[in-house]
Amino acid sequence: SLLFITYTLITLFFAATGITINNWRAKFPLAIGNDPTGSLPWQGKISDVWMSNQALESKDIKSILKGQSPLTVAKEHLIAFYPLKGEGETLDQPVQQPKLIWKGSQSEDRELLGVFTPGDPWLQTPEAATKITNGLKRDNQFSLGLTFQADNIGTQQQSQLLSIADSADFINFSLGQKEEDFIFRMRLIFTEKNRDTEPELRIRNVFTDTLPHQIIVTYTGDIIQIHIDKSKPERTSSLTSIFFMSKLQNLWFRRINRSHLGVSRYLYYCFIFVPLGAMVGMAIIIGRNPFEKILLPSLGFITPQIAFEYVFTGRDWQRVDPDNLRLSFLIMAGVIILITSQSLWSANAQRSIRKSENL
């Protein structure tokens, strides 16, 4: 039991440490409707771009998706807000931090602030978005969102709606489109040149009409959740398992890519819960009374999964992924059944041998 508790506490400590974004570079500008080099133009309308230095709770996300302003919902945690409605709005209002200017070959002032078409300029901060970057990474959590209305449905090869980046190779984060799919990329602690580092988080069939849609992304240190038009996330990804795979990539893979995401998740959960399952199985075998054989193993079977999910999700029960809970329970149950079955088989075999010797 002491070994079980020690192992659980050590793994919980490393899980709580999580993934950091301390390597985000403060010298990158914020760009809307393109990347800072002008090579990834997006076609459509973008409005209500906002960023918060807190991972918003589900109820707050639901409120924004229902039409409440991020100014009201995020309150003191809001570090940038660009309505881009063109209704008497300028690009350097006090609520915005920092101001935006037009970039590109035709960078004259325009009334349609959030409308982007091929060959047109895009919006960008004149200098590095240092305050935004430092604000987002300060507590190792953030939320960001925007409303988009695409003009180019399914034919745009690759483009960026929003990014804090220097180019397509070096980014802090980016929200993009590739054909009909939404793509979110983020610089992580193990990421240097982003083009050579997977995975990118992709949600398919997002850009399939010309209607307005809302996207909200939250990051909690381990969990990234992407919401599109509804409070239930379209995608929940654990970064710790991706980090775990990145440490093993030189053994098996040239680099991490999307096909390895499932593998990284299973390997990480096996790394944690196979030893725990083995210890619970051994406790059942060597237990000398009902307390040691039933009660303690039952607690050992249930408690770690709940504790790990609580830590993984940034201590927010609403972000718990049922699939991860099921996976951890299945791994532990499988190991326990395997060990106890092997023990029973060995015991039966020994009894059979003794009986045959007595005969």
Disulfide bonds with the S-S distance in Angstrom:
none
